[in-house]
Amino acid sequence: MRSRLSRASRTSKSSGKNRGLKFKRLDLDPNYPFDIFEDVYLKYFGVSKQLKIRVYLLRALNLSAQSDVVALNNRLAGYNAMSSANTYPIIKIGQGTKQEFDLIKEINDERNIIPNTLNPSYFKSYELDAWFPQDWNLIIAIMNKNTLLSSLIGETLIDLEDRYFGNKLVKQKLTYELKKKDLEAKHRILVQNAENQPGQTNEAAQAEELRKEIMSLTSLIEGIEKPQTLVEYRPLRTKGKVTSQGSMEMFLEILTHDVARTQPVAKVEPPRPAEYEIRLVIYETYDIPKSNGETVDIFVKVSYAPDGWSGNEVVKTTDTHLGSSDGFGIFNWRMKFNLTLPCSFPRLRFSVYDMNVFASDESLGEAAISLRRYFIINFFYLTCYQSS
């Protein structure tokens, strides 16, 4: 049977020359199958293995509200409180207990609390130790810091053993390495027998065949690409609640000690702030209802709050279209708003009013537009363009 290889690997194989070409294997190599019930695999998985677990926390998104906070000046002005939380992560491997002095099984990052937000940005990396198979689980909990005690917002559980050995590339590389180790042991015996008995040409020929297969396995091991590390969004859950309490944006690396010594920790940092400008034009209004009388005096108010907190909006208004009898108003009014990306609350609120001279202006309607989609497209486009 022939393994399903990419076109590049098939070309290299058919030419009869191994050029150390890296290829992406679409399926496990049938020439070296992964059989968990073979003695070599049972012996391998029967021994505990120490690995390094690197957890990269980027952001927590849409966390469940834990408290209401508001600044004193806004409270005196009559504004309502905004729901929020004071969060920090706890990361635990297995039971979280240390088997030896130099092992890290649990990290409590209570010193770095991110206050007053339901979308905290962490952008931090944590390195822990795990012994397979007993430390098979990784728990990431997001805590809320209260005045006296901390409470759990939500947590996510990852099966580390399944994540590591479930990867096809890792499994295939392990198959090659175990097969190579077994062949090297047999090769040493044959070489030793051939040296002790010079006339045994059969054992010398077998040793040469094993040497060629060992070289082929070495090339296959070097040709396997490193598994890709992808950003994932993990739901945060807690007992007693059916719905998700938010999500965690993160990625994970599971490395052997040899690889961890040579591969540095990935650098994670928040996006660099970039200054932009919103340019807006209010052209016309249609079918504005008349509140009292036969005409309506129309003007439009636009408010923009970058952080989403009441009282911090930037508000701009158009001039007034007087005496509209059919709800039509024409303005051609230009507005500009300064903003910094990334922005946590990219929304514009449009409100239409009927102007009154001797009383307060009457609100006739309003609409909100989310700018997140346009900000994301523009931010990433400019970032890629500038970097290239």
N, C-alpha and C positions, 0 to 999 in steps of 0.2 A: 504494500500500500504506500502511496505517496502522500506526504503531508501537504496540507494546503498552505502554500507559501505565496508571498507576493511575487510579482513579475520579476523584480530584481533578483530575488533569491533563486527563482527557477532558472534564470539566465546564468547566474553564477554556478549553480549546481550542474547544469547541462554542459558548461564549458570545461568542467573537470578541474577547475582551479578555484581554490578557496581564497578569496581576496579580503576576508574579514569584513564583508559587507553586512551592514546592519539592515535588518528587515523586520517587518511587523508580521508576527505569526497570527493567522486568523483562527487557528485551532491548535489543540495540543498535538504534538508530533506522535503519530502512531508507531513510529520506530522505537520510541522510548515512552511508553504509556505510563501514566500516573496511577499506580495501583496501591491503595492504602493498606491492603491486606498482605503485601509482600513483606518479607522479614526486614529488608533494609528500611522500609518506611515505618514499620512498627517499632524498630529500634530507634529510629530518628525521633518519632513523636513520643516515644516513651521517656525521653530525657528532657528535663526542663531547659528552656532556652531563654536567656535574658535579652530583651530588646529595649530600644529607646523609642519612646512615644513623644512626638512633637505635636503639640496642639496649637494652632494659630486661630485666635479669636479675632474676628474683624468687627462685627457689629451685632447687636441685638435689635430686632425690629418688631415694632407694634406690641410691646409688652403690655400685660394687663396692668391697669392703673392700681396703685397701692395707696396713694395719698393725694390730697389736694393742697397745693401750695400757691401762694400769690404774694407778691411784694406788698409791703405795708402801704406805700403810696397808692397802689392800685386798689387795695382793699378800702382805703378811706374814700377813694373816688367812686366806689360802688361797683367795681368790676368783680365778676365771679372768679373763683379759684380755678386753676388749671390742674387737671389730673396728671400725676407724675410718679416717679419712683427714684430711689437712691440705690443704685445697683452695683454689684461686684460679683465676680465668678468664683466658684469652688470647683476644682477639677480633681477627680479621684479615680485611681486605678484599682481594680479588684475591691478588696475590703478597706483599702486605704491605710493598712498597717505596714510598718517597715519591717522587713525580714532581716535586714542588715543595716548598719549605721549609715552607709553611704547611698542607700536607695531612697528615691523620692517617689512616694506612692500617692501623695495628696498635696495640693497647693490651695491655700486659702488666700485670695488676693483682697482681703478686707481693707488693707491699707490704701488701695487705689479705688476709692468709691467715686463713681460718676453720678453727681447729684442732679435731681430735678429734670429728668428726661425719661421718656418711654422708648427712645431710640438711641441708646448709648453707643458710642464708638470706642472700642477697646484697642484694636490694632496692636495686640501683644502676642508674644509667643511664650509657651511653657513647655518644658522638657521634663518628662517623668520616666520612671523605670517600670518595666513589666516582666514578669516571669510567665511564659506560656507553658502549660495550658491553664494554670490556676488563675492568673490575672487576665481573664478573657474579656472583661467588661470595662468600659470607660464611661464615667458619668460626668456630665458637665451641667452644673446647677447654677442658675442665676438667682442671687439672693437680693432681698431688699433690706437695707439698713434702717431700722427703726430707732427710736430714742434709746431704748434699753436693749432690746433683742433684735435679731434678724429673722426674717421670714422668707420662706421659699416662694419664688414667683413661678418657676418651672424648671424642669430638667430634661435632658435627653440622654439616652443610653446607646452606646455603639459597641457592637460585638467586634472586638479587635482581632480575635482569632479568625473569624469568618472574613473580616475585611482584608487581612493579610494573605491567608492561604487561599481565599476565594478568587484572588486575582490570577488570571490565566498565565500572565507573564512570570509572576513569582513562582507559580506551581511548576511551569515548564523549566524554569531555571533550576529549581530545586531538584527536579527529576534528572537533569543533566549533571548536576553537581554530585548527587548520590551515585549515579551510574559511573561517573568518572572516578570517584573515590573507590568504588568497588573494583573497577578495572585496574586502577593503579596498584591495589593490594595484590591482585592476581598477577599483574605484570612483574612486580618485585619478586614473587615466588618463582615464576618462570625464568627470570634472568638469573636468579641465584642458582636454580637447578642447572641451567645451561652452563654457568661458570664452573660448577662442581663436576659436571659430566660433559666435557667438551664434545663428545661424539654424538650427543643427542641433538640432531638437527631439527627434529620435530618440535621440541620445546622452544628452540630459538626462533623458528618460523612463527609459532603461536605468539611469542613475545613481541615479534615485529608487527603482527596483525593488531595486537592489543595497543601497541604504541601508536599506530596510525589512527585507531579509533579514539584513543585518548586525545590526540591532537585535534581530531574532528570535533569532539565534544568541547574542547577548550575554545575552539573557534565559534561554536554555536553559543556557548555561554557569553562570550564577548559580544556576539552579535545581537543578543536580546537587549532591546531598548529598556531604559528605566521606565517603570510605570508612571503614567501621568498623575499628577496631583491636582484634583479639581476642587474648586470652591463649591460647597454644598450649603443648603439651607435646612437646618434641622428644627423640627417643631419642638417647642418646650411644653411639657405637660406636667401636671401634678395630680395627686390622688384626690378624688372627690369632685373633679371637674372634667366634664366630657370634652369641652372645646380646648383648642390650643391656647396657651397663655403667651404666645408670641413665637418668634423664630430666631434662630442663631445662624449668622453667616460666618462660616469657618472653613478651614481645611486641615487635613491631618496627614502626618508622615509616620510610618512605622519602619524603623531602620534597625539593622543589626549593629552591634557595637563597632565592627570594622568599618562599616559604611558611615556611621555617625561620627567617627573620628576624622574622616576625610571630607565629609559633606557639611559645610557650615549651615547654621540656622538661617532660614530664609528671612530676609528683611521685610517687615510689614510696617507700613506707615499710612496715615490717612491721606486722602487726596490733597494736593496743595491748593490753597485758596486762590481763586482767580476772579478778578474784578471784571464785571460786565455791566451792561446798561439795557434796560427794557425801554423800548420806544413804542409808544402806543398812540393811536389816532382814533378819536371818537368822531365818526362822520355824521351819522343820522340816527334818529329814533323813529319807530313806527308804532302806531296803535296804542299810544300811551293813554290810559283811561283818565277821564276828567273826574276829579274828586268832588268839587263843588262849582257850580256855575257852568257856563257854556264854553269856557276856555280853560287852558291849563298852561302855567308858566314852567317850562321844563328845564331842568339842569341835571347833569350827571356827576356823581361823585365816585371816584375810584380809590380804593384803599389797598395797600400792600403791606403785609406784616411778614418780614423774613423769618422770624422765629415763632410765629403763631401765637404770641401772647397778646392779649387785649391791652390796649393802651399804648402799644409801640408801633402802631401802623403809621405808614406814610400816606397821607390823604391829599388828593388833588381833585379839583372840581373844574368843570367847564363853565363857560358863560351861560346865560339864561336865554332860552328861546321863549319870548313873551307871546301870549295870546294865541296859542295853538288851539284850533277848534277841532281838528281831526286826529290829534295825538302825534302829528308829525313834527319833528324838530331837526334842525340842521345846525351843526356845530363846526366841523372840521378843526377840532381842537386837539393839539398835540401835547403829549405828556411824556416825561422821562422819569424812570426810577432806577436808582443805583442798586446793584445786588452783588453778592459774593457767592460764587459756587465753590463747593456744594452748598445747597440751601435746604434747610429742614422743612420749610413750609412754603413751597412755591405756589402761591395762589393769589389771584387778583379778584377783588370783589367789586362789582359794579352795582351802584344804587341809583335809581331814578327818583327825583324829588319834584314836588310842586312847590315853587317858591311862594312864601307868604311874607308880606311886609311887616304886618303888625303881630303876627303869631309865629310859632315855630314852623319850619318847613315840614311838609307832609311826605312821608315815604310812600311811593307808589309801587315799588317792586325792586327786586335785586337778584343778581345771579353771580355765581362764583365760577372761575375758570382755573383749573389746575394746570400749572406750567411744568410739571415734573417731566413729562414726556419730551418737551422741547428742550428743557435744560439738560437732560441726560444725553440726548442726541448731539446737541451743540457742544457740551463739555467734552465728550469722548472724541468727537470729530476734531476739535481744536487741539486736544491733547495728543492724538495720534499724528495730526498734521505737523504740530510744532516739533514733536520728537523725531519725526522722519526728516 
